[in-house]
């Protein structure tokens, strides 16, 4: 194929791995539930979700899959509320979906990739104190991302006040 023509499937899209994972999801649901139709539908839905998330990441950029997942969770939460689901379950899903959406949008907005933030979170203390600190830092990362980028630009000699 000519290099001038655009590729329909990006190089970093792992179709075979996603198909195998979807088959494992379907087999697991079939073993647990025993319904072949439900297992096949779940495997197809999982495959569609994985392929669309990978495609969004390849086309838009890193963390686009978080935006997609957050949006889908918020849509599912709205559907749950319209069915009259429990308020605490809807609130939990809305918080999770909102965080994924905010995390993805902030990382895309500031151009931060997973390789740049792939450093392990380290905090002093034992598992009882260090683990909650690391979790809180990761949960606050979308909010603190703009501040960290501004501090880095100011430290590099760029005056952001002008």
Protein Blocks (a to p, Z undefined) as FASTA:
>chain_A
ZZkbccfbdfklcfklmmmmmmmmmmmmmmmnopaklmmmmmmmmmmmmmmmmmmmmmno
ghklmmmmmmmmmmmmmmmmmnopafklmmmmmmmmmmmmmmmmmmmmnopafklmmccc
ddeddfklmmmmmmmmmmmmmmmmmmmmmmmmmmnopafkZZ
